[in-house]
Amino acid sequence: MVNAISTPDQNTLKVAVVVPTYNESETLPQLIEKVVAQGIDGLGFIVVDDGSPDGTGAIADGLADEFTGVFIVLHREGKQGLGTAYMAGFQTALDAGAQNIVEMDADLSHPPEVLPGLIAELDEADVAVASRYTPGGGVDPGWSWARKQISYWGNVGIRLILGLEVKDATAGFKAFRRTTLERIGLDRLRLSGFGFQAEVAYRCEQTGLKVVEHPYVFMERTAGKSKMSFGIVVEAFFRLSWLRIRR
């Protein structure tokens, strides 16, 4: 079911922020409020909810009723994977006429204050990656030494598997020109889980698009539970390896 709520003149949609949700009832309203506070011209939202049992979808509908710009809520039946949520959101943003599309998490780990600078990078680039591993970037100082090492070396491993130049291969905080998503072809993307972000980076580089990294500090979520697990990471390594072999 799709609720295309609060959709005035879609030609004014300059920046569509795509946010997948599953049990983010505590953080989604805060995220929307903080993003709106950045004063981004022509701002709109695409929320893709996978049947959250905590009522996130209904909360998104309420936020759409209050928003004066484009705010589309996609209601999907059950958890269908992060990658498919983003692909549905991206396609909806393109169909709505968005000039630029941003992907970000609902859990506030991606600081909305970074958005203006990230979007400004698209004046010269096809893709802007909010990066933890470029100079000036980092991760939550509260992370343990072990967690920092796992995150860093896991990222290095994925970069080696795919031969990527981008330093933050698994970044889930990116901004795209609409032509970028049209050129890489959403129908060509195959990974639906953790490896989706790395596959997008791989497709962008293989297509010869200009990718820049914009530093930011990744913060730990303040509410809810992480969906990440060791099994998801292992699966991503195998599937990304197969992607490179096929290439």
C-alpha positions in Angstrom: 0.0 0.0 0.0 1.3 3.5 -0.9 0.2 6.7 0.8 1.2 9.6 -1.4 0.4 12.1 1.2 1.1 15.8 1.1 2.2 16.2 -2.5 1.9 19.7 -3.8 3.6 20.8 -7.0 6.2 18.1 -7.5 8.3 20.3 -9.8 9.5 22.0 -6.6 11.1 18.8 -5.3 14.7 19.7 -5.4 16.0 17.3 -2.6 14.2 14.1 -1.7 15.4 12.4 1.5 14.8 8.6 1.4 14.4 7.0 4.8 13.8 3.2 5.3 12.2 2.4 8.6 11.5 -0.7 10.7 10.6 0.0 14.4 11.8 3.6 14.4 8.8 5.2 16.1 11.0 7.0 18.7 13.5 8.5 16.3 11.7 9.2 13.0 9.8 12.3 14.3 13.1 13.7 15.6 14.9 13.0 12.4 12.2 14.8 10.3 12.3 17.8 12.6 16.1 18.0 12.5 16.2 17.7 8.7 13.6 20.4 8.2 15.5 22.7 10.5 18.4 22.7 8.0 16.4 25.0 5.8 17.0 23.0 2.6 15.3 24.5 -0.4 12.7 22.3 -2.2 12.9 19.5 0.5 10.7 16.4 0.5 10.7 13.0 2.1 10.2 9.4 1.0 9.7 7.1 4.0 9.7 3.4 3.3 8.2 1.4 6.2 8.4 -2.4 6.2 5.3 -3.1 8.3 6.8 -1.9 11.6 4.9 -3.5 14.5 5.7 -0.5 16.7 3.5 1.8 14.6 6.2 3.7 12.7 4.2 3.6 9.5 1.2 5.4 11.2 3.6 8.0 12.7 5.0 8.6 9.2 1.5 9.2 7.9 0.9 11.7 10.6 4.1 13.5 9.8 3.1 13.6 6.2 -0.2 15.3 7.1 1.7 18.1 8.8 4.4 18.6 6.2 3.8 21.3 3.6 6.0 19.8 0.9 6.3 16.4 -0.8 6.1 13.6 1.8 5.4 10.1 0.5 5.0 7.1 2.7 5.4 3.6 1.2 3.9 0.9 3.4 5.3 -2.6 2.6 4.3 -5.9 4.0 6.9 -7.2 6.4 10.7 -6.9 6.3 11.9 -7.1 2.7 15.5 -5.9 3.1 17.3 -2.6 3.3 18.3 -2.7 -0.4 14.8 -3.2 -1.7 13.6 -0.4 0.6 16.1 2.0 -0.9 15.4 0.9 -4.4 11.7 1.5 -3.9 12.4 4.8 -2.3 14.8 5.9 -5.0 12.4 5.0 -7.8 9.6 6.9 -6.0 11.8 9.9 -5.7 12.7 9.8 -9.4 9.0 9.4 -10.3 8.2 12.4 -8.1 10.7 14.5 -10.1 13.4 14.9 -7.5 16.5 16.6 -8.8 18.8 15.2 -6.0 18.2 12.2 -3.8 19.7 11.6 -0.3 19.7 8.3 1.6 20.0 8.3 5.4 19.1 6.2 8.4 16.2 7.0 10.6 18.1 6.3 13.9 19.9 9.6 14.0 23.3 8.0 13.5 23.6 10.2 10.4 23.6 13.8 11.7 21.1 16.0 9.8 23.5 19.0 10.2 25.8 17.4 7.6 23.1 17.6 4.9 23.7 21.1 3.5 27.4 20.5 3.0 26.7 17.0 1.5 24.1 18.3 -0.9 26.4 21.2 -2.0 29.0 18.6 -3.1 26.6 17.7 -6.0 27.4 21.0 -7.6 30.6 19.3 -8.8 30.1 15.6 -8.3 27.6 12.9 -9.3 27.7 11.2 -5.9 28.6 12.6 -2.5 29.4 10.1 0.2 29.2 11.1 3.9 32.4 9.4 5.0 33.7 8.1 8.3 37.1 7.3 6.8 38.1 10.4 4.9 40.2 13.1 6.7 37.9 14.8 9.2 35.5 11.9 9.5 35.2 9.4 12.4 33.0 7.2 14.5 31.3 7.6 17.9 34.0 8.1 20.5 32.0 5.9 22.8 32.7 2.9 20.6 35.1 0.3 22.1 38.5 -0.3 20.5 37.3 -3.7 19.2 34.2 -2.3 17.5 36.2 0.4 15.8 38.7 -2.2 14.5 35.9 -4.5 13.2 34.2 -1.5 11.4 37.4 -0.2 9.9 38.9 -3.5 8.7 35.5 -4.8 7.5 35.3 -1.7 5.3 38.9 -2.3 4.1 38.1 -5.9 3.2 35.0 -4.9 1.2 37.1 -2.2 -0.6 39.7 -4.9 -1.5 37.0 -7.4 -2.7 35.4 -4.9 -5.0 38.5 -2.8 -5.9 36.9 0.4 -4.7 38.6 3.8 -4.5 36.0 5.3 -2.1 37.3 5.1 1.5 33.9 4.4 3.1 32.6 1.6 1.0 29.6 0.7 3.3 28.4 4.3 3.8 24.6 4.5 4.1 24.5 8.3 4.0 24.9 9.5 0.4 23.5 12.1 -1.9 23.0 11.5 -5.6 22.1 13.5 -8.7 19.0 12.0 -10.3 21.0 11.3 -13.4 23.4 9.1 -11.3 20.6 6.7 -10.3 19.3 6.7 -13.8 22.8 5.8 -15.2 23.6 3.0 -12.7 20.2 1.4 -13.3 18.2 0.5 -10.2 17.1 -2.7 -11.9 20.7 -3.9 -12.1 21.2 -3.9 -8.3 21.1 -7.3 -6.8 22.0 -7.2 -3.1 19.2 -6.5 -0.6 21.0 -6.5 2.7 24.2 -5.1 4.2 26.1 -5.4 0.9 23.7 -3.1 -0.9 25.6 0.1 -0.1 28.9 -1.4 -1.3 27.2 -2.6 -4.5 25.9 1.0 -5.2 29.4 2.3 -4.7 30.8 -0.3 -7.0 28.2 0.4 -9.7 28.9 4.2 -9.5 32.7 3.7 -9.9 32.2 1.1 -12.7 30.0 3.6 -14.5 32.7 6.3 -14.3 30.8 8.7 -12.2 32.5 11.3 -10.1 32.4 10.3 -6.4 33.5 12.7 -3.6 33.6 12.0 0.1 32.4 14.5 2.7 33.6 13.9 6.2 31.2 13.3 9.1 31.2 11.5 12.5 28.9 8.5 12.7 27.0 8.6 16.0 25.5 5.6 17.9 21.8 5.3 17.7 20.0 6.8 20.7 16.9 4.6 20.7 15.7 1.3 19.3 17.8 -1.7 18.4 20.4 -2.1 15.7 19.5 -4.5 12.8 23.1 -5.5 12.2 24.5 -8.9 13.0 27.7 -10.9 12.3 25.8 -13.2 10.0 24.6 -10.3 7.9 28.2 -9.1 7.4 29.5 -12.6 6.5 26.8 -13.0 3.9 27.7 -9.6 2.4 31.3 -10.6 2.0 30.3 -13.8 0.1 27.8 -12.0 -2.1 30.1 -9.1 -2.9 32.9 -11.5 -3.8 30.6 -13.2 -6.3 29.6 -9.8 -7.7 33.3 -9.1 -8.4 33.9 -12.6 -9.9 31.0 -12.2 -12.2 32.4 -8.9 -13.4 
